[in-house]
Amino acid sequence: MTSRFTCCPDRKDWDALIEKAQATVDDRNRVDLYKRLQRELYEEAPFIFAHNVEDIYGVSNRVEWKPRQDEMVWAAEMRVRRS
């Protein structure tokens, strides 16, 4: 089986774990394989995740609304101020 996903070119063992997990029909075994991969990725830390997106909202003064920490925008949480 050839995986389209390459985790790290120098860690073929991780690619093999992904391919094995993808081919495993037993849920418990698949979860164990992914847990092993996650543990190894955590310990090895081959990537530094430094992605941060700043959100800028433009809202009319007539709208009562406060941005949520989870960045979801729910119209049901907005109110129109009565003049």
C-alpha positions, 0 to 999 in steps of 0.5 A: 500500500502506498500512502499519499501522506508523507509525515517526515521524509526521514521517518519512514517508520511513522509513515508505516504506522500511518499506513498500518493504522489506515489499513486496520479495521479493528478500532482498538488496534487502530486507536493504539497505533495512532496513540503510539504515533502521537506519543512519538510525535510529541516526544520527537517534536519534529515541528514547531506549531507557531500559527496564530491568526488574529481576527479583526471584526467590523461591527456597527455601533448599533449591534450588541455583540462580543467576540467569542474566545473560540472564534465562532460567530453566532448571529443568535448572540447578536442584538440590534440596539434600539435607537 
